[in-house]
């Protein structure tokens, strides 16, 4: 992928090109220029016996950029909606399974810590608080 980076930055002179692993973001001044640049990049990677993911999308920057697990804007970063929805389901399930005696705190602690760590890298404080406020493990527990 180093060849792609050099092609994008050095040959095409793209000022707003960013890649992490196999994902990349390209910011262009117009949709037409984005399409044209994407075609050039597609042709280049075809020469490397690779291809771009068919899910590649051209979107206005105002909608944010979904990249490396978060949704990015120029002013803030939020968690993906799908990740938050999955976390809500997982935490509800863990609460239920804990009360039934199927799991214990040793199972729960690393999962809560992992999600809190993920949320630490974005502006998701209120979302995290909202999820954790509902995650109460007190009360009668079945053995």
C-alpha positions as CSV (number, residue, x, y, z in Angstrom):
1,X,0.0,0.0,0.0
2,X,3.0,2.2,0.2
3,X,3.0,2.5,-3.6
4,X,-0.6,3.8,-3.4
5,X,0.4,6.4,-0.8
6,X,3.2,7.7,-3.0
7,X,1.0,7.7,-6.1
8,X,-1.7,9.6,-4.2
9,X,0.6,12.1,-2.5
10,X,3.5,12.5,-4.9
11,X,2.1,11.8,-8.4
12,X,-1.5,13.1,-8.0
13,X,-0.5,15.7,-5.3
14,X,-3.6,15.0,-3.2
15,X,-3.4,17.3,-0.1
16,X,-6.2,15.5,1.8
17,X,-5.4,11.8,1.5
18,X,-5.3,9.6,4.6
19,X,-4.8,5.9,4.9
20,X,-4.9,3.5,7.8
21,X,-4.3,-0.2,7.0
22,X,-6.6,-0.9,4.0
23,X,-9.0,2.1,4.5
24,X,-8.4,5.5,3.1
25,X,-10.1,8.9,3.0
26,X,-9.8,11.4,0.3
27,X,-11.3,14.9,0.6
28,X,-11.8,16.8,-2.7
29,X,-13.3,20.2,-3.4
30,X,-16.0,18.8,-5.7
31,X,-17.9,15.6,-6.4
32,X,-16.6,15.6,-10.0
33,X,-13.0,15.8,-8.8
34,X,-13.6,13.0,-6.3
35,X,-15.0,10.7,-9.0
36,X,-12.1,11.5,-11.3
37,X,-9.5,10.9,-8.6
38,X,-11.2,7.7,-7.5
39,X,-11.0,6.4,-11.1
40,X,-7.3,7.2,-11.2
41,X,-6.7,5.4,-7.9
42,X,-8.8,2.5,-9.0
43,X,-6.7,2.1,-12.2
44,X,-3.5,2.4,-10.1
45,X,-4.5,-0.4,-7.6
46,X,-5.7,-2.6,-10.5
47,X,-2.0,-2.5,-11.7
48,X,-1.1,-3.8,-8.3
49,X,-3.6,-6.7,-8.8
50,X,-5.9,-5.1,-6.1
51,X,-9.3,-3.5,-6.3
52,X,-11.2,-0.9,-4.4
53,X,-14.0,-2.0,-2.2
54,X,-17.3,-1.7,-4.1
55,X,-18.8,0.0,-1.0
56,X,-16.6,3.0,-1.7
57,X,-18.8,6.2,-1.3
58,X,-18.6,9.8,-2.2
59,X,-20.3,11.9,0.3
60,X,-20.4,15.6,1.4
61,X,-18.0,16.4,4.2
62,X,-20.9,17.9,6.2
63,X,-22.2,14.3,6.8
64,X,-18.9,13.4,8.5
65,X,-16.4,10.8,7.5
66,X,-16.8,7.2,8.7
67,X,-13.2,6.1,9.3
68,X,-11.3,3.8,11.7
69,X,-14.3,3.0,13.9
70,X,-15.6,6.6,14.4
71,X,-17.5,9.3,12.5
72,X,-15.3,12.4,12.0
73,X,-16.2,16.0,11.4
74,X,-14.0,19.0,11.4
75,X,-15.3,20.0,14.9
76,X,-15.8,16.7,16.7
77,X,-15.6,12.9,16.5
78,X,-18.5,10.5,17.5
79,X,-18.7,6.7,17.8
80,X,-20.4,4.8,15.0
81,X,-24.2,4.5,15.6
82,X,-24.0,0.8,14.9
83,X,-21.3,0.4,17.6
84,X,-23.4,2.2,20.1
85,X,-26.5,0.2,19.2
86,X,-24.5,-3.1,19.5
87,X,-23.1,-2.0,22.9
88,X,-26.6,-1.2,24.2
89,X,-27.8,-4.7,23.2
90,X,-24.7,-6.3,24.7
91,X,-25.0,-4.4,28.0
92,X,-28.7,-5.3,28.3
93,X,-27.9,-9.0,27.6
94,X,-25.0,-9.0,30.1
95,X,-27.3,-7.4,32.8
96,X,-29.9,-10.1,32.2
97,X,-27.3,-13.0,32.1
98,X,-25.7,-11.6,35.3
99,X,-29.0,-11.6,37.2
100,X,-29.7,-15.2,35.9
101,X,-26.3,-16.3,37.3
102,X,-24.9,-17.2,33.8
103,X,-22.0,-14.7,34.0
104,X,-20.0,-13.0,36.8
105,X,-18.2,-9.7,37.3
106,X,-14.9,-11.2,36.0
107,X,-16.7,-11.7,32.6
108,X,-18.3,-8.2,32.7
109,X,-15.4,-6.0,33.8
110,X,-13.1,-6.3,30.7
111,X,-16.1,-5.7,28.4
112,X,-17.1,-2.5,30.2
113,X,-13.5,-1.4,30.2
114,X,-13.1,-2.1,26.5
115,X,-16.1,-0.1,25.5
116,X,-15.1,2.8,27.9
117,X,-11.7,2.7,26.2
118,X,-13.3,2.9,22.7
119,X,-15.4,5.8,23.8
120,X,-12.5,7.7,25.3
121,X,-11.2,8.4,21.8
122,X,-14.2,10.4,20.8
123,X,-16.8,12.9,22.1
124,X,-19.0,10.1,23.4
125,X,-19.1,11.0,27.1
126,X,-22.8,11.5,27.3
127,X,-23.5,8.4,25.3
128,X,-21.2,6.3,27.6
129,X,-22.9,7.8,30.7
130,X,-26.3,7.0,29.3
131,X,-25.4,3.4,28.6
132,X,-23.7,2.9,32.0
133,X,-26.4,4.6,33.9
134,X,-28.8,1.8,32.8
135,X,-26.3,-0.9,33.5
136,X,-27.2,-1.7,37.1
137,X,-26.1,-5.0,38.5
138,X,-27.7,-4.8,41.9
139,X,-30.7,-6.7,43.3
140,X,-31.6,-10.4,43.6
141,X,-29.4,-12.7,41.7
142,X,-30.3,-16.3,40.8
143,X,-27.7,-18.9,41.5
